[in-house]
Amino acid sequence: SPPAAAAASFDQADEVEAKAEGAVTWYTSTPLRQAQNVATAFERKYGFKVEVFRSGGEQVIQRFLTEGSAGRIAVDVLTASDPAAFNDMIAKNQLVRFRPRFSDRVPASARNAEGYWTAQRLNLAGMAYRDDQVSAADAPKKWADVTDPKYKGKLVHADPSFTAIALQIVGTFARERGWDYYEALQRNDMMIVQGHQQLAQTLESGERTVAAEAGDSDIWDARRRGVKVTMVYPEDGVFVIPAPTAVIQGAPHPAAARLLAEFMLSDEAQALFPQEGFYAGRSDLPPPEGNPRLDQLKLIEVDLDYIGRETQQIKQKFGDIFS
């Protein structure tokens, strides 16, 4: 393969061409409020519309793959928090090498070395609880704490068939701790909801009071809205999962695709992330207000090769346990 330096970068001719194309389609798992913020900022700057399809990461990827296998490419830019799936797409020649300006400010672990994908944001995942219904003393401190029978009927978890973040958490723990961990959570009558926004809503309604895993940005947003909910950064580590953005091979609007991917790492777009409770892809931006810096936390390693190989089996087994 050609040297990494051969990854295309953006130039002014691209912008002229993008405006001539006059449209761009973005499939993304970025939470809707934030996807709309990014799309609106892009539209204001460049004067043409971003068509946004938003769903959970696994659903977004599935839609792209299903359309592709039917010989139809409808998407220009793809963002979803499943680096293993993006690496698989590289192997299948489904992505374009494109290196946005400022990609060197994204941590090496959150971008593809050859320029096929770069993280738009970093997803921090831990646990969470309703602090008006569960005391700090009674809240879980480590991941395994939620298997304690005292949490029976109180737990909620997102579905790894819908959200890529949950897929990586479940895959990592199934491998490290065995499926016994999830069988214990099933015995604790853990509720499964679609995604992390639904998980935050379930805590907000009080239907469940402890999240066995939670996306930090959703909990941050709930707190901002006045919900009595606290994030737990477990003593035995947190997950930091990149959300790759890539330009699709055979995209209907190739120049506009590059323009949107370029914009995603711009000062303007990246500044929107901490304001909305997300960790920006670029490491030169601050964490969300009130949140720790990532280098202050113990991180759990995710084996992307394992997740990539076992994706279907992980979803199937989890579904079997909780069906």
Steps between C-alpha positions, in 0.01 A plus 500: 500500500621857437665693785276663760592845366303412186168543682319787331461831678258782428552791262301797371405321178319245717287773654397636159418147382310424824281807456432393141388158629277693740410216739657256745355200685628411846417175680587549864457368852585843642211576742233686306532835678872507418467364145257785431740757652782382272277484191358849566847651547615338172190623313552855630863498387466336158142572397378150419313236694624200696254210480536328839402141574547445874474169685707282733850423373429135418180596316679772301773257393242231416309741276819591311603134459151390392477776237852416380422130459198601289739697276379837622707767676281777638737640764798735472634512856462241776550558875450219755682394817620162374866525391511123439223530239685787330819291490297224335373754243862597422579134426197489266603823320184684610673815632700779337834606644450859609695689761317810629701798614559474880479120490848505659334654810287187545668235721672228295271238659197691365594513132606259230874530433447489122232769501186294441314625808539762773300529824243777505462463878600264780226319692565461870302215658466401864196443724237737643232524767209714621664685789165594659404131525834324549755629753863549400590225750257259330600591144724260306874579506629218277342332199436169679311676783182503289481118523417543873138386566433834676468652151232253389227679306694828496735451203489620140742437208502595129471241223826404322300418185404869483788697651865443410614630840308224681632246247858578603422497872315168477763344274782607730334374818376175342858430401666611826235393753306237308129500416435412869523876561199564276315196631534651850361830366211311341426340839496856635211570262700755299287696254633531142416819309591594146774762536670732747249781451222256594713385794527858628122541456440181702707644786319833463156338524614309811398169342856384572752666732841349413659474155730197476671695220432853377622752245647797682361757252139386554540518878664844466202618294248358751679681784491823303124455471474464879475121531653373827746263341870440566762343274726230648852465363570146626818441699593214268484721192282684250450447129611770257364403160579705189222594257668464159393719211581379148437594138327217312649347185260569212320776694238679286649839601875436538617861532219590743590186696858623538376847593278360779779273629735800494244716683454234771851572634486878455529733801135592447358146500730360769413785741135384485589169666614605851213754508256209465666259744723310257876451493622648171702282265780756515708490816563877496141567613391500866279229652130578553442735793527318834651187344843345562770508236541160337861476617371509860306176452600135486413371152382151400662365183261379230629222273369624165606185312296290742196731479523500121518119479232432761248782438211275394567241771513770771164644391346153471617376840396820679160478330462136603576580865260795521223382266 
